Amino acid sequence: MDVTALSHDATLAEMELADLSLLDQNARGVTLQTARLAGSDLAGSRLEHLRIADVVISGCNLANVHARSASVKGAVIESSRLTGFAMPRGKLTDVLFAGCRIDLASFAGCQLERVSFEDCVLAHSDFLEARLDSVGFHTCDLTSADVRGARMKRCELRRCQLTDLQGVESLRGAAMEWPDILDMAGTWAAALGIGVLDAEE
């Protein structure tokens, strides 16, 4: 199907969409359901109240998409670029991000439940005041990410890069592998205000 523009409250269901050029769209209430979107470019679009359900998104450019109050459920998003992506106060349920670039993105105020980030770059992204339940970060780059005010429950971080992570105290409720915990010893000490003494001779 050839889609050249998105309109308010448009529904795209039970179809395969490929190689679409949809830059800088401005449409509220778009629904993408039971579909596959591949190799398409939606960079710079404003898609408030976007609804995505039972969808596979592969090899797409979603950079700088702003999707306030979006809902994403039962989706796989793979090998896609989401640099600068923002979905404040959105909701993600049963979602897999695999091999994606999600740096400088914002999930502020979002609810994430049963979400997995695998082999993703999340550097400088934020989860400010987000609620994370059963969320996994596996082999992800979270350098300078910001989790201040986030609440985590049954979350896992495995083999992730956590250099300069902001708001480390919000990791309460998450689980990590022991080598990763040891690597973060300096960060834990700084967060607790513990000074470091030189070893006595």
WONOR-V854202 format. One record per pair of residues at least 12 apart in sequence whose ideal C-beta (glycine too) atoms are under 8 Angstrom apart, sorted by the first residue. I is the first residue (numbers start at 0). J is the second residue. Records with the same first field share a line. If there is no record, write none. Layout:
I: J ; J
This chain:
0: 14 ; 15 ; 16
2: 16 ; 19 ; 21
3: 21
4: 21 ; 24
5: 21 ; 24 ; 26 ; 29 ; 44 ; 46
6: 26
7: 26 ; 27 ; 28 ; 29
8: 27 ; 28 ; 29 ; 30
9: 26 ; 28 ; 29 ; 30
10: 29 ; 30 ; 32
11: 29 ; 30 ; 31 ; 32 ; 34
12: 30 ; 31 ; 32 ; 33 ; 34
13: 32 ; 33 ; 34
14: 34 ; 35
15: 34 ; 35 ; 37
16: 34 ; 35 ; 36 ; 37 ; 39
17: 35 ; 36 ; 37 ; 38 ; 39
18: 37 ; 38 ; 39
19: 36 ; 39 ; 40 ; 41
20: 39 ; 40
21: 39 ; 40 ; 41 ; 44
22: 40 ; 41 ; 42 ; 43 ; 44
23: 42 ; 43 ; 44
24: 41 ; 44 ; 45 ; 46
25: 44 ; 45
26: 44 ; 45 ; 46
27: 46 ; 47 ; 48
28: 47 ; 48 ; 49 ; 50
29: 46 ; 49 ; 50
30: 49 ; 50 ; 51 ; 52
31: 49 ; 50 ; 51 ; 52 ; 54
32: 50 ; 51 ; 52 ; 53 ; 54
33: 52 ; 53 ; 54
34: 53 ; 54 ; 55
35: 54 ; 55 ; 56 ; 57
36: 54 ; 55 ; 56 ; 57 ; 59
37: 55 ; 56 ; 57 ; 58 ; 59
38: 57 ; 58 ; 59
39: 59 ; 60
40: 59 ; 60
41: 59 ; 60 ; 61 ; 64
42: 60 ; 61 ; 62 ; 63 ; 64
43: 62 ; 63 ; 64
44: 64 ; 65
45: 64 ; 65 ; 66
46: 64 ; 65 ; 66 ; 69
47: 65 ; 66 ; 67 ; 68 ; 69
48: 67 ; 68 ; 69
49: 66 ; 69 ; 70 ; 71 ; 86
50: 69 ; 70
51: 69 ; 70 ; 71 ; 72 ; 74
52: 70 ; 71 ; 72 ; 73 ; 74
53: 72 ; 73 ; 74
54: 73 ; 74 ; 75
55: 74 ; 75 ; 77
56: 74 ; 75 ; 76 ; 77 ; 79
57: 75 ; 76 ; 77 ; 78 ; 79
58: 77 ; 78 ; 79
59: 79 ; 80
60: 79 ; 80
61: 79 ; 80 ; 81 ; 84
62: 80 ; 81 ; 82 ; 83 ; 84
63: 82 ; 83 ; 84
64: 81 ; 83 ; 84 ; 85
65: 85 ; 86
66: 84 ; 85 ; 86 ; 89
67: 85 ; 86 ; 87 ; 88 ; 89
68: 86 ; 87 ; 88 ; 89
69: 86 ; 89 ; 90
70: 89 ; 90 ; 92
71: 86 ; 89 ; 90 ; 91 ; 92 ; 94
72: 90 ; 91 ; 92 ; 93 ; 94
73: 92 ; 93 ; 94
74: 93 ; 94 ; 95
75: 94 ; 95 ; 97
76: 94 ; 95 ; 96 ; 97 ; 99
77: 95 ; 96 ; 97 ; 98 ; 99
78: 97 ; 98 ; 99
79: 99 ; 100
80: 99 ; 100
81: 99 ; 100 ; 101 ; 104
82: 100 ; 101 ; 102 ; 103 ; 104
83: 103 ; 104
84: 101 ; 104 ; 105
85: 104 ; 105 ; 107
86: 105 ; 106 ; 109
87: 105 ; 106 ; 107 ; 108 ; 109
88: 107 ; 108 ; 109
89: 106 ; 109 ; 110
90: 109 ; 110 ; 111 ; 112
91: 106 ; 109 ; 110 ; 111 ; 112 ; 114
92: 111 ; 112 ; 113 ; 114
93: 112 ; 113 ; 114
94: 111 ; 113 ; 114 ; 115
95: 114 ; 115 ; 117
96: 114 ; 115 ; 116 ; 117 ; 119
97: 117 ; 118 ; 119
98: 117 ; 118 ; 119
99: 116 ; 119 ; 120
100: 119 ; 120
101: 116 ; 119 ; 120 ; 121 ; 124
102: 120 ; 121 ; 122 ; 123 ; 124
103: 122 ; 123 ; 124
104: 121 ; 124 ; 125
105: 124 ; 125 ; 127
106: 124 ; 125 ; 126 ; 129
107: 125 ; 126 ; 127 ; 128 ; 129
108: 127 ; 128 ; 129
109: 126 ; 129 ; 130
110: 129 ; 130 ; 132
111: 129 ; 130 ; 131 ; 132 ; 134
112: 132 ; 133 ; 134
113: 132 ; 133 ; 134
114: 131 ; 133 ; 134 ; 135
115: 134 ; 135 ; 137
116: 134 ; 135 ; 136 ; 137 ; 139
117: 135 ; 137 ; 138 ; 139
118: 137 ; 138 ; 139
119: 136 ; 139 ; 140
120: 139 ; 140
121: 136 ; 139 ; 140 ; 141 ; 144
122: 140 ; 141 ; 142 ; 143 ; 144
123: 142 ; 143 ; 144
124: 141 ; 144 ; 145
125: 144 ; 145 ; 146
126: 144 ; 145 ; 146 ; 149
127: 145 ; 146 ; 147 ; 148 ; 149
128: 147 ; 148 ; 149
129: 146 ; 148 ; 149 ; 150
130: 149 ; 150
131: 149 ; 150 ; 151 ; 152 ; 154
132: 151 ; 152 ; 153 ; 154
133: 152 ; 153 ; 154
134: 151 ; 154 ; 155
135: 154 ; 155 ; 156 ; 157
136: 154 ; 155 ; 156 ; 157 ; 159
137: 155 ; 157 ; 158 ; 159
138: 157 ; 158 ; 159
139: 156 ; 159 ; 160
140: 159 ; 160
141: 156 ; 159 ; 160 ; 161 ; 164
142: 160 ; 161 ; 162 ; 163 ; 164
143: 162 ; 163 ; 164 ; 165
144: 161 ; 164 ; 165
145: 164 ; 165 ; 166
146: 164 ; 165 ; 166 ; 167 ; 169 ; 170
147: 165 ; 166 ; 169
148: 166 ; 169
149: 166 ; 169
150: 169 ; 172
151: 169 ; 170 ; 171 ; 172 ; 173
152: 172
153: 172
154: 172 ; 173 ; 174
155: 173 ; 174 ; 175
156: 170 ; 173 ; 174 ; 175 ; 179
157: 175 ; 176 ; 179
158: 176 ; 179
159: 179
161: 179 ; 183 ; 186
164: 186
167: 183 ; 186 ; 187 ; 190
168: 190
